[in-house]
Amino acid sequence: MNIRTLYVVTLAFLLGACATPMSTTLPDSAKRGHLSTLMVNLSSAVDGYFADLPQAPTDPDDVILKKATEHDPSLLAPEFSRYEVKTQYQNPFAVLLLCTKDGKQAIMEDAGCSARLDRKVTRPAECKFTLRVKEGCVVEGGEQ
């Protein structure tokens, strides 16, 4: 009976480990560094796209990202496919939020008008926008 119980527990453990969703996996520091560079470039492209719009876009995020990168599709790097990228129009500025694929946990957030990554999420945080961009690209909120 003990061997059978051990077998069942081991099998359950192995199946549980294999079934753990990758969507909640956070990138390590090396991946974060690479993603932050890609994120700054992508948010800048979306910011440029938003600057030409007369009003807030109504398209879904994936369509906005494709339209904003039509001039250079490489800006929508394949690394982003492992995550959820959200866009927010803050007249006329763009803010992008990178979250886990399941959309539950924030990873980083960036205002497209600034030249650096504006929010590095270092503690567990919900996938919600926190940055506010004021006139002149004054970025408020977030955590460093």
N, C-alpha and C positions, 0 to 999 in steps of 0.2 A: 504493500500500500504506500509506503514512503517513497519508493522509486516512481510509482505512478503519479503521486502528488507532485514530486519534484519535476517530472516530465511536463505535467500540465502547467505548472507555474512558469517553468522555463519557456515553454511554447507561448504562453500568454504574454510573457515579457518581450520575447522576440517579435511577436506580431504587433504588440503595442508600440515598440520602437520603430518598426517599419511603417506603421500607420500614422506616426506623428506627422502632422501637416508641415510641409516646408514653408508654407505661407506665413507662419509666425516666426520664422527664423530671421534674426536680425543680423545684418552684415558685421563682420569683424572690423577692426580699426583700419586695416589696409584697404578693404573694400569700401569703407566709408570715405576714406580719402579720395579714392578714385571716383566714387559716386558724387562726392561734393563738387569736383571739377566738372563732371558731366552735368550736374544739376544747375550750376551757375550759368553754363553755356545755354542750356535748354531754357531756363527762366528768362534769360536775356532775349532769346528768340521770341518767346511768347510775349514779352513786354513790348518788343517791336511790333508784333502783330496787333496787340491790343491798342497801341498808339494810333493806328490807322483806322480803328473802328469808331463809328459815330455813337455807338451805345454798347452796353454789355452784351457779349455773345450769348446765344441761347443753345449753342451746340453742346453735346456731351464732351467731356474732357478729352477723350481719345481723338475726336474730330478736331478740336481746337489744337491739340498737339501736332496733328498731321498738317493742318493748314499753316501753323506757325513755323513749321520746319520744311515746307515745300521747297524753299530756296536751297536748303542743305539738309537732306534727310538723315545724314549721319548724326545730327544733333539729337535725334530721337534714338539714342544708342540702344543696342540689344540688351544691355544690362538692365534697362528699365522694365523689361518684360517680366522680371521676377518680383516686381513691386507694383503698387498702385500709385499713379501720379495724378494728383488733383490740381485743378487750376482755379484761381479766383481772380476776378476782375475788380480792381480797386481804382476806379476811374482816374487816370487811364492806365494805371500800373497793373502789372501781373505779379501774383504771388503763386508759387508752386509748392506743393506739399507732397513729400515722398513718404509712403506708408508701406507696411507689410501687405502682401498680396490679398490677405483677407480684409484689409481696410480697418483693422482694429488698432494698430500701434503706429505712431509717428516715428519717422527715422530722421528726417531733416526738412527744413522749410527755407525758401529763398524768395526774396523780392527781386524781380528781374532788373530793376533799375540800378541796383547796387553792384559793386564789382567783387563782392565776396559773399560767401555763404552766410546767411543771416541767423540761422537757428540750427544748432547741432543738438539733437535730442540725446541726452546722456542718461536719462532716467526713464522708466516706463511712462509713456504719455499717450493719451488717446489721439487718434488720427483726426485732429481738428486744427483749423487755421488759428494761429495766435498773432501773427504779424499784422501790423497796421502801417500802411504807407501814407505819409502825409505829403503835402506839397513840397516840391524840391527833393523828393526821394529821401525823406527823413523816415527811417524804418524804426518802428517801436514794437516792443513785445518780444516774445521768444526767450530763449535761454541759451547761454553760451557754455 
